[in-house]
Amino acid sequence: MPPNLIRDAALADAPAIAGLHLRSWLAAYEAIAPAEAVRVLTEDVRRERWTAMLAAPKPRWVCRIVEAEGVIRAVGVACAPSEALFGERGEVRHLYVEPDLRRAGLGRRMMAELTGVIAGWGYAGLALSVVAENAPARAFYAALGGREIGRFTDPGPVWKSQNIGLAWDDLPALRTRLA
């Protein structure tokens, strides 16, 4: 298998995605999230959620993975906008990279992949949200030209996090920046 193959996620990938999601989430949020969220949002909970999402995808919803040597290294989801703040922009709903591979270009590759999906659906712009205290993610998106469009509280299943909405309204320019 070629290194860093990007492909659509399959239902069978749900357990590996859940593990990656947990490791990436803990690396970013363990010191930020309430202890209850860290305790409750286990790999089993994440596996159930990823299984449900992959078993019954919605229109304008796609999950892609970056795989190297048969191991999932990054995962991302593009979808129709889920927050009113995003307006008529496609959404990057999830983007998680294996913590020990951060700053290796996988997040950038996944963002480029998801930007292409969103552009292919006919959206002129892209939006996403990031927890306000997640400084590394905010820096990553700022370096890609994301601009703040507002803030909101994500009700989450356990943690009501304060989020910042970011947007790009020129997808061709974003794709050039990501190339």
MDAnalysis code that builds the backbone (N, CA, C; Angstrom):
import MDAnalysis as mda
import numpy as np

u = mda.Universe.empty(537, n_residues=179, atom_resindex=np.repeat(np.arange(179), 3), trajectory=True)
u.add_TopologyAttr("name", ["N", "CA", "C"] * 179)
u.add_TopologyAttr("resid", np.arange(1, 180))
u.add_TopologyAttr("resname", ["MET", "PRO", "PRO", "ASN", "LEU", "ILE", "ARG", "ASP", "ALA", "ALA", "LEU", "ALA", "ASP", "ALA", "PRO", "ALA", "ILE", "ALA", "GLY", "LEU", "HIS", "LEU", "ARG", "SER", "TRP", "LEU", "ALA", "ALA", "TYR", "GLU", "ALA", "ILE", "ALA", "PRO", "ALA", "GLU", "ALA", "VAL", "ARG", "VAL", "LEU", "THR", "GLU", "ASP", "VAL", "ARG", "ARG", "GLU", "ARG", "TRP", "THR", "ALA", "MET", "LEU", "ALA", "ALA", "PRO", "LYS", "PRO", "ARG", "TRP", "VAL", "CYS", "ARG", "ILE", "VAL", "GLU", "ALA", "GLU", "GLY", "VAL", "ILE", "ARG", "ALA", "VAL", "GLY", "VAL", "ALA", "CYS", "ALA", "PRO", "SER", "GLU", "ALA", "LEU", "PHE", "GLY", "GLU", "ARG", "GLY", "GLU", "VAL", "ARG", "HIS", "LEU", "TYR", "VAL", "GLU", "PRO", "ASP", "LEU", "ARG", "ARG", "ALA", "GLY", "LEU", "GLY", "ARG", "ARG", "MET", "MET", "ALA", "GLU", "LEU", "THR", "GLY", "VAL", "ILE", "ALA", "GLY", "TRP", "GLY", "TYR", "ALA", "GLY", "LEU", "ALA", "LEU", "SER", "VAL", "VAL", "ALA", "GLU", "ASN", "ALA", "PRO", "ALA", "ARG", "ALA", "PHE", "TYR", "ALA", "ALA", "LEU", "GLY", "GLY", "ARG", "GLU", "ILE", "GLY", "ARG", "PHE", "THR", "ASP", "PRO", "GLY", "PRO", "VAL", "TRP", "LYS", "SER", "GLN", "ASN", "ILE", "GLY", "LEU", "ALA", "TRP", "ASP", "ASP", "LEU", "PRO", "ALA", "LEU", "ARG", "THR", "ARG", "LEU", "ALA"])
u.atoms.positions = np.array([
    [0.854, -1.180, 0.000],
    [0.000, 0.000, 0.000],
    [0.897, 1.240, 0.000],
    [0.573, 2.221, -0.844],
    [1.406, 3.434, -0.879],
    [1.313, 4.198, 0.429],
    [2.394, 4.893, 0.814],
    [2.335, 5.680, 2.048],
    [1.311, 6.797, 1.918],
    [0.672, 7.094, 3.040],
    [-0.277, 8.201, 3.128],
    [-1.365, 8.163, 2.063],
    [-1.978, 7.013, 1.892],
    [-3.123, 6.867, 1.017],
    [-4.319, 7.557, 1.655],
    [-5.030, 8.368, 0.879],
    [-6.268, 8.982, 1.356],
    [-7.416, 8.222, 0.713],
    [-8.367, 7.798, 1.557],
    [-9.511, 7.047, 1.041],
    [-10.738, 7.333, 1.890],
    [-11.894, 6.934, 1.347],
    [-13.127, 7.014, 2.118],
    [-13.046, 6.018, 3.265],
    [-13.537, 6.418, 4.413],
    [-13.607, 5.513, 5.551],
    [-14.712, 4.492, 5.306],
    [-14.493, 3.290, 5.809],
    [-15.480, 2.212, 5.726],
    [-15.970, 1.894, 7.138],
    [-17.096, 1.231, 7.220],
    [-17.647, 0.854, 8.516],
    [-16.634, 0.076, 9.348],
    [-15.857, -0.768, 8.710],
    [-14.848, -1.559, 9.418],
    [-13.750, -0.700, 10.036],
    [-13.625, 0.545, 9.605],
    [-12.614, 1.458, 10.147],
    [-13.039, 2.094, 11.466],
    [-14.296, 1.954, 11.851],
    [-14.817, 2.653, 13.037],
    [-13.973, 2.422, 14.291],
    [-13.561, 1.184, 14.626],
    [-12.752, 1.007, 15.840],
    [-11.410, 1.757, 15.788],
    [-10.740, 1.706, 14.653],
    [-9.450, 2.401, 14.535],
    [-9.645, 3.913, 14.565],
    [-10.692, 4.404, 13.926],
    [-10.978, 5.842, 13.955],
    [-11.272, 6.278, 15.386],
    [-12.037, 5.480, 16.121],
    [-12.360, 5.819, 17.511],
    [-11.103, 5.920, 18.363],
    [-10.164, 5.008, 18.168],
    [-8.909, 5.063, 18.912],
    [-8.102, 6.303, 18.571],
    [-7.994, 6.595, 17.284],
    [-7.284, 7.800, 16.838],
    [-7.983, 9.046, 17.377],
    [-9.298, 9.079, 17.288],
    [-10.077, 10.218, 17.779],
    [-9.784, 10.451, 19.263],
    [-9.811, 9.395, 20.052],
    [-9.554, 9.534, 21.489],
    [-8.140, 10.053, 21.749],
    [-7.139, 9.466, 21.109],
    [-5.749, 9.907, 21.337],
    [-5.557, 11.369, 20.943],
    [-6.103, 11.742, 19.804],
    [-5.966, 13.114, 19.332],
    [-6.728, 14.083, 20.238],
    [-7.945, 13.694, 20.615],
    [-8.774, 14.533, 21.481],
    [-8.111, 14.732, 22.835],
    [-7.587, 13.656, 23.419],
    [-6.916, 13.778, 24.718],
    [-5.679, 14.670, 24.627],
    [-4.906, 14.528, 23.561],
    [-3.713, 15.365, 23.399],
    [-4.087, 16.845, 23.350],
    [-5.221, 17.138, 22.735],
    [-5.647, 18.535, 22.605],
    [-6.427, 19.042, 23.803],
    [-7.237, 18.171, 24.428],
    [-8.228, 18.657, 25.381],
    [-8.133, 18.123, 26.799],
    [-7.270, 17.180, 27.065],
    [-7.236, 16.600, 28.413],
    [-7.011, 17.661, 29.489],
    [-6.177, 18.652, 29.196],
    [-5.899, 19.704, 30.179],
    [-6.940, 20.832, 30.135],
    [-7.825, 20.807, 29.140],
    [-8.805, 21.876, 28.946],
    [-10.203, 21.428, 29.355],
    [-10.560, 20.230, 28.962],
    [-11.923, 19.721, 29.179],
    [-12.157, 19.396, 30.648],
    [-13.402, 19.461, 31.077],
    [-13.713, 19.039, 32.439],
    [-13.374, 17.554, 32.631],
    [-12.991, 17.205, 33.843],
    [-12.623, 15.814, 34.145],
    [-13.751, 14.854, 33.784],
    [-14.988, 15.270, 33.969],
    [-16.134, 14.413, 33.636],
    [-16.147, 14.061, 32.153],
    [-15.839, 15.023, 31.284],
    [-15.799, 14.762, 29.841],
    [-14.693, 13.771, 29.507],
    [-13.531, 13.952, 30.118],
    [-12.412, 13.032, 29.873],
    [-12.786, 11.624, 30.331],
    [-13.471, 11.534, 31.463],
    [-13.851, 10.232, 32.017],
    [-14.933, 9.539, 31.182],
    [-15.915, 10.303, 30.714],
    [-17.090, 9.734, 30.058],
    [-16.893, 9.481, 28.560],
    [-16.151, 10.313, 27.883],
    [-16.012, 10.192, 26.432],
    [-14.921, 9.183, 26.083],
    [-15.184, 7.942, 26.369],
    [-14.234, 6.842, 26.225],
    [-14.104, 6.402, 24.766],
    [-13.172, 5.509, 24.548],
    [-13.020, 4.935, 23.215],
    [-14.269, 4.153, 22.821],
    [-14.890, 3.453, 23.764],
    [-16.119, 2.717, 23.461],
    [-17.236, 3.655, 23.007],
    [-17.390, 4.775, 23.687],
    [-18.407, 5.763, 23.299],
    [-18.111, 6.277, 21.896],
    [-16.867, 6.589, 21.646],
    [-16.480, 7.095, 20.326],
    [-16.688, 6.025, 19.250],
    [-16.374, 4.767, 19.555],
    [-16.575, 3.677, 18.597],
    [-18.057, 3.573, 18.222],
    [-18.935, 3.668, 19.204],
    [-20.378, 3.618, 18.921],
    [-20.787, 4.769, 18.007],
    [-20.276, 5.953, 18.272],
    [-20.644, 7.123, 17.459],
    [-20.105, 7.016, 16.037],
    [-18.836, 6.615, 15.902],
    [-18.268, 6.471, 14.557],
    [-18.960, 5.348, 13.795],
    [-19.285, 4.269, 14.466],
    [-20.005, 3.175, 13.812],
    [-21.347, 3.675, 13.301],
    [-22.071, 4.413, 14.127],
    [-23.369, 4.945, 13.708],
    [-23.217, 5.901, 12.525],
    [-22.238, 6.777, 12.567],
    [-22.051, 7.736, 11.467],
    [-21.683, 7.025, 10.170],
    [-20.779, 6.055, 10.257],
    [-20.324, 5.364, 9.049],
    [-21.378, 4.394, 8.517],
    [-22.229, 3.895, 9.383],
    [-23.274, 2.965, 8.959],
    [-24.412, 3.662, 8.238],
    [-24.630, 4.921, 8.541],
    [-25.762, 5.651, 7.958],
    [-25.357, 7.078, 7.608],
    [-24.444, 7.219, 6.639],
    [-24.037, 8.583, 6.283],
    [-25.201, 9.363, 5.683],
    [-25.153, 10.664, 5.877],
    [-26.188, 11.562, 5.378],
    [-25.757, 12.133, 4.030],
    [-26.697, 12.742, 3.308],
    [-26.294, 13.460, 2.093],
    [-25.299, 14.570, 2.458],
    [-24.406, 14.842, 1.572],
    [-23.360, 15.850, 1.796],
    [-22.637, 15.601, 3.116],
    [-22.204, 14.377, 3.273],
    [-21.413, 13.948, 4.430],
    [-20.413, 12.928, 3.917],
    [-19.137, 13.172, 4.205],
    [-18.109, 12.225, 3.790],
    [-17.034, 12.152, 4.865],
    [-16.543, 10.965, 5.103],
    [-15.446, 10.747, 6.048],
    [-14.271, 10.179, 5.266],
    [-13.149, 10.853, 5.338],
    [-11.925, 10.399, 4.671],
    [-10.869, 10.112, 5.728],
    [-10.001, 9.174, 5.392],
    [-8.890, 8.851, 6.281],
    [-7.584, 8.920, 5.516],
    [-6.521, 9.194, 6.250],
    [-5.166, 9.065, 5.739],
    [-4.617, 7.798, 6.374],
    [-4.148, 6.914, 5.531],
    [-3.673, 5.614, 5.989],
    [-2.235, 5.421, 5.504],
    [-1.389, 4.915, 6.377],
    [-0.010, 4.586, 6.018],
    [0.294, 3.200, 6.569],
    [0.757, 2.335, 5.702],
    [1.101, 0.963, 6.091],
    [-0.063, 0.282, 6.809],
    [-1.281, 0.543, 6.325],
    [-2.467, -0.088, 6.878],
    [-2.957, 0.484, 8.187],
    [-2.369, 1.586, 8.654],
    [-2.749, 2.200, 9.923],
    [-3.332, 3.586, 9.645],
    [-4.479, 3.859, 10.244],
    [-5.111, 5.165, 10.074],
    [-4.347, 6.202, 10.882],
    [-3.902, 7.242, 10.195],
    [-3.090, 8.299, 10.810],
    [-3.830, 9.616, 10.977],
    [-4.893, 9.821, 10.190],
    [-5.690, 11.043, 10.278],
    [-7.084, 10.731, 9.770],
    [-8.053, 11.483, 10.260],
    [-9.438, 11.333, 9.833],
    [-10.062, 12.715, 9.735],
    [-10.943, 12.875, 8.768],
    [-11.650, 14.140, 8.617],
    [-13.034, 13.919, 8.052],
    [-13.951, 14.780, 8.427],
    [-15.329, 14.725, 7.938],
    [-15.693, 16.080, 7.356],
    [-16.244, 16.042, 6.149],
    [-16.836, 17.217, 5.515],
    [-18.338, 16.986, 5.468],
    [-19.102, 18.072, 5.637],
    [-20.556, 17.926, 5.640],
    [-21.221, 19.260, 5.320],
    [-22.539, 19.189, 5.202],
    [-23.324, 20.412, 5.084],
    [-23.204, 21.168, 6.407],
    [-23.414, 22.476, 6.402],
    [-23.234, 23.245, 7.635],
    [-24.189, 22.796, 8.740],
    [-23.646, 22.672, 9.948],
    [-24.455, 22.244, 11.095],
    [-24.740, 23.385, 12.067],
    [-24.110, 24.511, 11.875],
    [-24.298, 25.680, 12.746],
    [-24.801, 26.849, 11.902],
    [-25.775, 27.577, 12.411],
    [-26.293, 28.746, 11.694],
    [-25.173, 29.740, 11.385],
    [-24.212, 29.838, 12.290],
    [-23.080, 30.747, 12.116],
    [-22.334, 30.495, 10.806],
    [-22.344, 29.256, 10.320],
    [-21.585, 28.895, 9.121],
    [-22.258, 29.352, 7.832],
    [-23.510, 29.757, 7.920],
    [-24.211, 30.231, 6.737],
    [-24.278, 29.169, 5.653],
    [-23.965, 29.570, 4.439],
    [-24.022, 28.671, 3.275],
    [-22.654, 28.084, 2.942],
    [-21.816, 27.925, 3.924],
    [-20.484, 27.345, 3.713],
    [-20.528, 25.858, 4.079],
    [-19.786, 25.046, 3.325],
    [-19.615, 23.656, 3.712],
    [-18.808, 23.614, 5.003],
    [-18.924, 22.515, 5.729],
    [-18.280, 22.421, 7.045],
    [-17.234, 21.312, 7.096],
    [-16.112, 21.611, 7.719],
    [-15.181, 20.578, 8.153],
    [-15.592, 20.277, 9.586],
    [-16.226, 19.134, 9.783],
    [-16.812, 18.794, 11.078],
    [-15.793, 18.161, 12.026],
    [-14.929, 17.324, 11.476],
    [-13.893, 16.668, 12.280],
    [-12.588, 16.684, 11.501],
    [-11.485, 16.876, 12.206],
    [-10.154, 16.724, 11.632],
    [-9.235, 16.332, 12.783],
    [-8.848, 15.069, 12.798],
    [-8.002, 14.541, 13.865],
    [-6.779, 13.880, 13.253],
    [-5.615, 14.147, 13.851],
    [-4.336, 13.588, 13.406],
    [-3.697, 12.881, 14.583],
    [-3.057, 11.760, 14.297],
    [-2.324, 11.029, 15.338],
    [-1.379, 12.017, 16.032],
    [-1.446, 12.118, 17.366],
    [-0.666, 13.149, 18.070],
    [0.827, 13.150, 17.767],
    [1.439, 11.988, 17.647],
    [2.888, 11.975, 17.386],
    [3.235, 12.316, 15.937],
    [2.213, 12.526, 15.096],
    [2.452, 12.909, 13.702],
    [2.000, 14.335, 13.399],
    [1.633, 15.069, 14.437],
    [1.265, 16.466, 14.214],
    [2.477, 17.227, 13.695],
    [2.201, 18.198, 12.855],
    [3.228, 19.033, 12.225],
    [4.000, 18.267, 11.148],
    [3.430, 17.120, 10.708],
    [4.058, 16.334, 9.644],
    [3.333, 16.517, 8.309],
    [2.349, 17.398, 8.268],
    [1.640, 17.692, 7.030],
    [0.340, 16.926, 6.823],
    [-0.011, 16.017, 7.738],
    [-1.226, 15.229, 7.551],
    [-2.492, 16.069, 7.733],
    [-2.492, 16.978, 8.675],
    [-3.646, 17.854, 8.856],
    [-3.859, 18.731, 7.636],
    [-2.784, 19.214, 7.096],
    [-2.842, 20.044, 5.896],
    [-3.379, 19.232, 4.710],
    [-2.900, 17.986, 4.565],
    [-3.384, 17.120, 3.472],
    [-4.863, 16.820, 3.637],
    [-5.282, 16.550, 4.879],
    [-6.689, 16.259, 5.109],
    [-7.535, 17.501, 4.844],
    [-7.056, 18.655, 5.270],
    [-7.790, 19.897, 5.021],
    [-7.922, 20.129, 3.508],
    [-6.874, 19.859, 2.750],
    [-6.932, 20.001, 1.292],
    [-7.953, 19.030, 0.708],
    [-7.957, 17.822, 1.188],
    [-8.907, 16.813, 0.709],
    [-10.344, 17.247, 0.981],
    [-10.613, 17.685, 2.195],
    [-11.965, 18.081, 2.567],
    [-12.397, 19.359, 1.849],
    [-11.456, 20.263, 1.611],
    [-11.755, 21.473, 0.846],
    [-12.194, 21.092, -0.566],
    [-11.520, 20.117, -1.164],
    [-11.906, 19.647, -2.496],
    [-13.300, 19.041, -2.508],
    [-13.630, 18.271, -1.483],
    [-14.970, 17.681, -1.375],
    [-16.017, 18.784, -1.292],
    [-15.783, 19.750, -0.419],
    [-16.743, 20.834, -0.206],
    [-16.907, 21.665, -1.482],
    [-15.809, 21.939, -2.167],
    [-15.896, 22.672, -3.440],
    [-16.679, 21.853, -4.462],
    [-16.460, 20.550, -4.495],
    [-17.176, 19.677, -5.418],
    [-18.676, 19.651, -5.182],
    [-19.093, 19.907, -3.973],
    [-20.520, 19.985, -3.665],
    [-21.119, 21.325, -4.074],
    [-20.289, 22.260, -4.511],
    [-20.790, 23.547, -4.967],
    [-20.745, 24.669, -3.953],
    [-20.202, 24.410, -2.785],
    [-20.078, 25.489, -1.801],
    [-18.958, 26.432, -2.227],
    [-19.161, 27.723, -2.016],
    [-18.139, 28.714, -2.322],
    [-17.200, 28.935, -1.151],
    [-17.642, 28.542, 0.058],
    [-16.844, 28.750, 1.259],
    [-16.862, 27.536, 2.157],
    [-16.032, 27.607, 3.174],
    [-15.855, 26.518, 4.131],
    [-15.815, 27.126, 5.520],
    [-16.365, 26.418, 6.500],
    [-16.315, 26.868, 7.885],
    [-16.062, 25.679, 8.791],
    [-15.605, 25.984, 9.985],
    [-15.397, 24.973, 11.013],
    [-15.391, 25.672, 12.347],
    [-15.388, 24.877, 13.400],
    [-15.278, 25.468, 14.732],
    [-14.136, 24.817, 15.480],
    [-13.596, 25.573, 16.405],
    [-12.503, 25.094, 17.240],
    [-12.754, 25.600, 18.658],
    [-12.457, 24.758, 19.629],
    [-12.604, 25.163, 21.024],
    [-11.669, 26.357, 21.267],
    [-12.199, 27.385, 21.898],
    [-11.456, 28.638, 22.081],
    [-10.094, 28.420, 22.741],
    [-9.992, 27.498, 23.685],
    [-8.723, 27.275, 24.399],
    [-7.729, 26.408, 23.626],
    [-8.104, 25.906, 22.463],
    [-7.216, 25.038, 21.687],
    [-6.277, 25.886, 20.828],
    [-5.255, 26.431, 21.467],
    [-4.329, 27.352, 20.796],
    [-3.607, 26.718, 19.606],
    [-3.125, 25.462, 19.680],
    [-2.449, 24.890, 18.508],
    [-3.361, 24.784, 17.282],
    [-4.600, 24.347, 17.474],
    [-5.525, 24.251, 16.339],
    [-5.842, 25.631, 15.792],
    [-6.043, 26.584, 16.681],
    [-6.321, 27.949, 16.228],
    [-5.159, 28.490, 15.407],
    [-3.928, 28.222, 15.823],
    [-2.751, 28.675, 15.078],
    [-2.683, 27.993, 13.712],
    [-2.984, 26.689, 13.665],
    [-2.985, 25.947, 12.402],
    [-3.959, 26.576, 11.416],
    [-5.197, 26.806, 11.863],
    [-6.204, 27.367, 10.963],
    [-5.909, 28.816, 10.606],
    [-5.344, 29.579, 11.528],
    [-4.962, 30.962, 11.220],
    [-3.885, 30.988, 10.144],
    [-2.940, 30.061, 10.226],
    [-1.874, 29.990, 9.216],
    [-2.432, 29.657, 7.832],
    [-3.591, 29.021, 7.806],
    [-4.240, 28.700, 6.530],
    [-5.173, 29.811, 6.065],
    [-5.229, 30.905, 6.824],
    [-6.033, 32.056, 6.425],
    [-7.449, 32.070, 6.956],
    [-7.773, 31.194, 7.902],
    [-9.117, 31.192, 8.485],
    [-9.372, 32.484, 9.237],
    [-10.569, 33.024, 9.071],
    [-10.912, 34.250, 9.788],
    [-12.074, 33.960, 10.726],
    [-12.038, 34.582, 11.881],
    [-13.077, 34.392, 12.874],
    [-14.380, 35.019, 12.399],
    [-15.472, 34.240, 12.493],
    [-16.784, 34.744, 12.079],
    [-17.766, 34.802, 13.246],
    [-17.345, 34.371, 14.419],
    [-18.220, 34.425, 15.579],
    [-17.894, 33.336, 16.574],
    [-18.647, 33.361, 17.650],
    [-18.454, 32.387, 18.729],
    [-19.791, 31.798, 19.119],
    [-19.743, 30.591, 19.664],
    [-20.952, 29.936, 20.135],
    [-20.573, 28.879, 21.165],
    [-21.569, 28.438, 21.917],
    [-21.370, 27.360, 22.878],
    [-21.809, 26.065, 22.227],
    [-20.896, 25.103, 22.146],
    [-21.226, 23.775, 21.638],
    [-21.843, 23.003, 22.795],
    [-23.097, 22.565, 22.659],
    [-23.739, 21.891, 23.789],
    [-23.110, 20.546, 24.128],
    [-22.443, 19.918, 23.153],
    [-21.770, 18.652, 23.397],
    [-22.568, 17.676, 24.251],
    [-22.163, 16.427, 24.272],
    [-22.883, 15.458, 25.094],
    [-22.565, 15.597, 26.587],
    [-21.402, 16.167, 26.908],
    [-20.967, 16.276, 28.306],
    [-20.399, 17.664, 28.595],
    [-19.646, 18.203, 27.657],
    [-18.896, 19.436, 27.859],
    [-19.472, 20.544, 26.987],
    [-19.896, 21.612, 27.592],
    [-20.405, 22.772, 26.870],
    [-19.236, 23.718, 26.597],
    [-18.502, 23.428, 25.537],
    [-17.285, 24.188, 25.230],
    [-17.601, 25.475, 24.484],
    [-16.747, 26.464, 24.710],
    [-16.834, 27.727, 23.985],
    [-16.051, 27.554, 22.686],
    [-16.705, 27.796, 21.569],
    [-16.104, 27.563, 20.259],
    [-16.013, 28.846, 19.450],
    [-15.020, 28.869, 18.597],
    [-14.820, 29.957, 17.654],
    [-15.101, 29.408, 16.268],
    [-15.968, 30.091, 15.529],
    [-16.219, 29.727, 14.140],
    [-15.198, 30.412, 13.257],
    [-14.628, 29.639, 12.346],
    [-13.654, 30.164, 11.389],
    [-14.171, 29.896, 9.983],
    [-13.830, 30.774, 9.049],
    [-14.325, 30.611, 7.686],
    [-13.281, 30.996, 6.661],
    [-13.463, 30.405, 5.494],
    [-12.719, 30.726, 4.281],
    [-13.774, 30.923, 3.212],
    [-13.789, 32.071, 2.571],
    [-14.813, 32.350, 1.564],
    [-14.301, 32.278, 0.137],
    [-13.051, 31.895, -0.033],
    [-12.466, 31.748, -1.363],
    [-11.784, 30.378, -1.411],
    [-12.552, 29.344, -1.792],
    [-11.995, 27.991, -1.788],
    [-10.838, 27.810, -2.764],
    [-10.861, 28.409, -3.966],
    [-9.681, 28.279, -4.825],
    [-8.407, 28.826, -4.161],
    [-8.534, 29.945, -3.454],
    [-7.363, 30.508, -2.762],
    [-6.914, 29.575, -1.633],
    [-7.871, 28.998, -0.912],
    [-7.506, 28.057, 0.154],
    [-6.829, 26.827, -0.436],
    [-7.349, 26.319, -1.532],
    [-6.723, 25.142, -2.162],
    [-5.302, 25.449, -2.600],
    [-5.071, 26.663, -3.112],
    [-3.710, 27.066, -3.495],
    [-2.819, 27.127, -2.276],
    [-3.313, 27.673, -1.192],
    [-2.545, 27.779, 0.039],
    [-2.200, 26.397, 0.587],
    [-3.093, 25.437, 0.410],
    [-2.883, 24.088, 0.926],
    [-1.989, 23.228, 0.038],
    [-1.807, 23.648, -1.209],
    [-1.014, 22.844, -2.173],
    [0.449, 22.801, -1.797],
])
